């Protein structure tokens, strides 16, 4: 956000003490309630922090630092010196390991000034289910080192992280110029090996084409973090954005939230690239024919709105033999992505076995001849 954003909301820390023993509640995905791990007490979500319907915010107002002060907040974060992740920690925590890359970090008193989240998808999977999904996924990677597989199975619990995203809505109208290609065939006589042959030759007849296409884009999703490789998070999709809930810190009880490091204008540039690809497909469809040439597309974008949302990810980062391996699990569906570790000795065994099998097949063939 620009530095002159007016009057950010004061920093707030939300705690949800158990009304029976005083320990902190956590959000339990399986029950959809607040649960005390100390005494087992449960409580319904109060909903007192929710802001009603999830409303879109005006993009231009945000870029011009004209958002209402109520949409801005400051939170205490710790920045990882290795991967740059900005993760919120409890005030009482003085030293932690970065959940994104397993680098030891010392928490500081820095603050992250940002646009408040408007919505989130609550976790639907408990940590045990996510851990099982991860180890099952690792178990299907035959070339993964056994030591890493065992370490992951017996390792510490995964971290539940709410990862920041932007969503963008926009109305687009595009004028284009291009050409429509119609395939046709002509028959020609050619000489082959001293003989005449009739062959069909494909040709394309091009004709100019211009027109206009329009499309409304709804919830174009853009990752607002650089802490994880984008190929991991992209492969966690799809997300059931229709199930977004109005933001309430009760959902974050027992979890962490990452502050966004991709600013709003950067996020919109990526969203525009996505929109442009879709618009190009629309133009090709509108041109029709068998082939299309596009010479120019002039797109007018209007009524751009956005939301800052949080999506649930279970994360594990293990240091094994000097290298960090990271695994992420979609906190709603259990879909897993991560490093694909390779065991040199397993690969060597596979090569040797392959050579032995090839040699045996060759020997059998030679004997039969």
C-alpha positions in Angstrom: 0.0 0.0 0.0 1.2 3.6 -0.6 2.8 5.2 2.5 0.2 7.9 2.6 -2.8 5.6 3.2 -4.9 7.6 5.7 -5.4 6.7 9.3 -4.7 2.9 9.5 -6.8 1.1 12.1 -4.9 0.4 15.3 -3.2 -2.9 15.8 -5.4 -5.5 17.4 -4.7 -8.9 18.9 -7.5 -11.3 19.2 -7.6 -14.0 21.8 -10.4 -16.4 22.5 -10.0 -17.8 26.0 -12.0 -20.9 27.1 -14.8 -20.0 29.4 -14.1 -23.1 31.6 -10.3 -23.2 32.0 -9.0 -20.0 30.5 -6.7 -21.7 27.9 -7.0 -20.5 24.3 -9.6 -21.9 22.0 -8.6 -23.0 18.5 -10.7 -23.3 15.4 -11.4 -27.0 14.9 -12.1 -27.7 11.2 -13.8 -31.0 11.7 -16.4 -29.6 14.0 -16.5 -26.0 12.6 -16.4 -24.7 16.1 -13.9 -23.3 18.6 -12.3 -26.0 20.7 -10.1 -26.1 23.8 -7.4 -28.7 23.6 -6.8 -28.4 27.4 -10.2 -29.3 28.7 -12.2 -30.3 25.6 -14.7 -27.5 25.9 -16.4 -26.4 22.6 -18.0 -23.1 21.6 -19.9 -21.9 18.6 -18.4 -19.2 16.4 -19.9 -15.9 17.6 -19.8 -14.2 14.3 -19.4 -10.9 16.1 -16.3 -10.0 14.0 -17.8 -10.8 10.6 -18.6 -7.9 8.4 -21.7 -9.2 6.8 -21.7 -9.9 3.1 -18.3 -10.0 1.4 -18.2 -6.7 -0.5 -15.8 -5.7 -3.2 -13.5 -2.7 -2.9 -12.8 -0.1 -5.5 -9.5 -0.7 -7.2 -8.8 2.9 -8.2 -9.6 4.2 -4.7 -7.1 1.8 -3.3 -4.4 2.7 -5.8 -5.0 6.4 -5.1 -4.8 5.7 -1.3 -8.5 6.7 -0.9 -9.8 3.6 0.8 -11.8 4.2 4.1 -9.6 4.0 7.2 -11.6 1.0 8.4 -10.3 -1.1 5.5 -6.6 -0.7 6.7 -4.9 -2.4 9.6 -1.5 -3.0 11.1 -0.4 -6.4 12.4 2.9 -7.6 14.1 4.8 -9.8 11.8 8.2 -11.6 11.6 10.0 -11.5 8.3 12.1 -14.5 7.3 15.6 -13.5 6.2 15.7 -16.5 3.8 12.4 -16.6 1.9 11.0 -13.2 2.8 7.7 -14.6 4.3 5.9 -12.2 6.6 4.0 -14.3 9.2 2.0 -13.2 12.1 3.2 -14.6 15.5 1.8 -14.4 19.0 3.2 -11.5 21.0 4.7 -14.0 23.6 6.7 -15.9 21.0 10.3 -14.7 20.8 12.0 -17.3 18.5 10.5 -19.5 15.8 11.3 -21.5 12.7 10.0 -20.1 9.5 7.1 -22.4 8.5 7.8 -21.8 4.8 11.5 -22.8 4.6 12.5 -24.1 8.1 15.0 -21.3 8.6 15.4 -20.2 12.3 14.1 -16.6 12.7 13.8 -14.3 15.6 10.6 -12.4 15.8 10.7 -8.7 15.8 8.3 -5.9 16.5 7.9 -4.9 12.9 4.4 -4.2 11.7 2.7 -4.9 8.4 0.4 -2.2 7.2 -2.1 -3.7 4.8 -5.6 -3.8 3.5 -7.8 -6.0 5.7 -8.9 -9.4 4.5 -12.5 -9.3 3.4 -13.1 -13.1 3.3 -11.6 -16.4 3.8 -12.1 -20.1 3.3 -12.0 -21.9 6.7 -9.9 -25.0 7.1 -11.9 -28.1 6.5 -9.1 -30.7 7.1 -7.5 -31.3 10.5 -3.7 -31.5 10.7 -3.8 -35.3 11.0 -5.7 -35.7 7.8 -3.4 -33.3 6.0 -0.3 -35.1 7.3 -1.7 -38.4 6.1 -2.3 -36.9 2.7 1.2 -35.7 2.5 2.9 -39.0 3.6 0.6 -40.9 1.2 1.8 -38.6 -1.6 5.4 -39.1 -0.6 4.9 -42.8 -0.5 3.8 -42.8 -4.2 7.1 -41.2 -5.1 9.2 -44.4 -5.5 12.5 -42.4 -6.1 12.1 -40.4 -2.9 14.7 -41.1 -0.2 13.4 -43.5 2.4 15.0 -41.4 5.1 13.0 -38.3 4.1 9.8 -40.4 3.9 10.4 -41.7 7.4 11.3 -38.3 8.7 8.2 -36.8 7.3 6.0 -39.6 8.8 7.5 -39.2 12.2 8.2 -35.5 12.0 6.6 -32.6 13.8 3.1 -31.4 13.1 2.3 -29.4 10.0 1.6 -25.7 10.2 -1.8 -24.4 9.3 -1.3 -21.1 7.3 -3.8 -18.8 5.8 -2.1 -17.7 2.6 -3.0 -14.2 1.1 -4.7 -13.8 -2.3 -6.2 -11.1 -4.3 -9.4 -11.5 -6.4 -10.3 -9.1 -9.1 -13.6 -8.4 -10.9 -13.7 -6.3 -14.1 -15.9 -5.5 -17.0 -14.0 -5.6 -20.4 -15.0 -4.6 -24.0 -12.5 -5.4 -26.7 -12.4 -4.2 -30.4 -10.2 -6.3 -32.6 -8.9 -6.6 -36.2 -7.8 -9.8 -37.7 -8.3 -12.3 -40.5 -10.4 -15.5 -40.9 -8.8 -18.4 -42.7 -10.8 -20.9 -44.6 -9.1 -24.2 -45.6 -9.6 -25.6 -49.1 -7.8 -28.1 -51.2 -6.6 -28.1 -54.8 -5.6 -31.2 -56.8 -2.2 -31.1 -58.5 -0.3 -33.5 -60.7 3.2 -34.3 -59.6 6.0 -36.7 -60.8 7.2 -39.4 -58.5 9.6 -42.1 -59.6 8.9 -41.2 -63.2 5.2 -41.5 -62.8 2.4 -38.9 -62.6 0.4 -38.8 -59.4 -2.6 -36.8 -58.3 -2.1 -35.1 -54.8 -4.4 -32.8 -52.8 -2.7 -29.7 -51.5 -4.1 -27.7 -48.6 -4.4 -24.0 -49.0 -5.9 -21.2 -46.8 -8.1 -18.4 -48.1 -7.8 -15.3 -45.8 -10.4 -12.6 -45.4 -10.4 -9.6 -43.2 -12.5 -9.7 -40.0 -13.1 -7.1 -37.3 -15.5 -7.0 -34.4 -16.1 -6.6 -30.7 -16.2 -9.0 -27.8 -17.2 -8.3 -24.2 -16.7 -10.3 -21.0 -17.2 -9.7 -17.3 -14.5 -11.3 -15.2 -15.5 -12.5 -11.7 -13.0 -13.4 -9.0 -9.8 -13.7 -11.0 -7.5 -15.2 -8.4 -4.0 -14.0 -7.8 -1.5 -15.3 -5.2 -0.4 -12.3 -3.1 2.7 -14.1 -1.6 6.2 -14.9 -2.9 7.1 -17.3 -0.1 6.1 -20.5 -1.9 6.9 -21.4 -5.5 3.8 -20.4 -7.6 3.7 -23.8 -9.3 2.9 -25.4 -6.0 0.1 -23.0 -5.1 -1.3 -23.0 -8.6 -1.5 -26.8 -8.5 -3.5 -26.7 -5.3 -6.5 -25.3 -7.3 -9.4 -25.4 -7.7 -10.5 -23.5 -4.6 -14.3 -23.4 -3.9 -14.5 -19.6 -3.8 -18.3 -19.9 -3.7 -17.9 -21.0 -0.1 -15.9 -17.9 1.0 -16.9 -16.7 4.5 -16.8 -13.0 5.7 -13.5 -12.6 7.5 -13.6 -13.3 11.2 -10.4 -13.7 13.4 -12.1 -16.6 15.1 -11.3 -18.8 12.1 -7.6 -17.9 12.7 -7.6 -19.2 16.3 -4.8 -21.8 16.4 -3.5 -20.9 12.9 -1.2 -18.4 11.4 -1.8 -15.8 8.7 0.8 -14.6 6.2 0.9 -11.0 5.2 0.8 -10.2 1.5 4.1 -9.3 -0.2 2.6 -8.9 -3.7 1.1 -5.4 -3.7 -2.3 -4.7 -5.2 -1.1 -3.1 -8.4 1.3 -6.0 -9.0 -1.5 -8.4 -8.5 -3.7 -6.6 -11.0 -1.0 -6.8 -13.6 -1.0 -10.6 -13.3 -4.8 -10.6 -13.4 -4.7 -8.6 -16.6 -2.4 -11.1 -18.2 -5.0 -13.8 -17.3 -7.8 -11.6 -18.7 -5.9 -10.9 -21.9 -5.4 -14.7 -22.6 -9.1 -15.3 -22.1 -10.0 -12.3 -24.3 -7.7 -13.6 -27.1 -9.5 -17.0 -27.0 -12.8 -15.1 -27.2 -11.6 -13.1 -30.2 -10.4 -16.3 -32.0 -13.8 -17.8 -31.4 -15.5 -14.7 -32.8 -13.4 -14.6 -35.9 -14.3 -18.2 -36.6 -13.2 -20.2 -39.6 -10.5 -22.8 -39.7 -7.6 -20.5 -38.9 -7.4 -17.1 -37.2 -4.9 -14.3 -37.4 -5.1 -11.5 -34.8 -3.6 -8.1 -35.8 -4.8 -5.9 -32.9 -6.9 -6.1 -29.8 -7.9 -2.9 -28.0 -9.4 -3.6 -24.6 -11.2 -1.2 -22.4 -11.3 -2.2 -18.7 -13.9 -0.7 -16.4 -15.5 -1.1 -13.0 -12.5 -2.9 -11.5 -13.0 -4.1 -7.9 -11.0 -6.4 -5.7 -10.9 -8.4 -2.4 -8.1 -9.4 -0.1 -8.9 -13.0 0.9 -7.1 -15.8 2.9 -7.0 -19.4 1.7 -6.1 -22.4 4.0 -2.9 -24.3 3.4 -1.2 -27.0 5.6 2.5 -26.6 5.2 5.5 -28.7 6.2 9.2 -27.7 5.7 11.8 -30.3 6.5 15.6 -29.9 6.4 17.1 -33.2 5.3 20.8 -33.7 4.6 21.3 -29.9 4.2 18.4 -29.3 1.9 14.9 -27.9 2.6 11.9 -29.8 1.3 8.6 -28.1 1.3 5.1 -29.7 1.0 1.8 -28.0 0.9 -1.7 -29.4 1.3 -5.0 -27.7 0.2 -6.7 -27.2 3.6 -10.1 -27.9 1.9 -9.5 -30.7 -0.5 -6.4 -32.5 0.7 -4.6 -32.0 -2.7 -0.8 -32.2 -2.2 2.1 -30.5 -3.9 5.7 -30.1 -3.1 9.4 -30.9 -3.7 10.0 -34.1 -5.6 13.0 -35.5 -3.9 15.3 -38.0 -5.6 17.3 -40.8 -4.1 20.5 -41.4 -6.0 20.8 -45.0 -4.9 17.2 -45.8 -5.9 17.8 -44.3 -9.3 21.1 -46.4 -9.6 19.2 -49.6 -8.6 16.5 -48.8 -11.2 19.2 -48.3 -13.9 21.0 -51.5 -13.0 17.7 -53.5 -13.0 16.8 -52.0 -16.3 20.2 -53.1 -17.8 19.8 -56.6 -16.3 16.3 -56.9 -17.8 17.4 -55.6 -21.2 20.4 -58.0 -21.1 18.1 -61.0 -20.2 15.7 -60.1 -23.0 18.6 -59.8 -25.5 20.0 -63.2 -24.3 16.7 -64.9 -24.8 16.3 -63.4 -28.3 19.9 -64.5 -29.2 19.3 -68.0 -28.0 16.1 -68.3 -30.0 17.9 -67.3 -33.2 
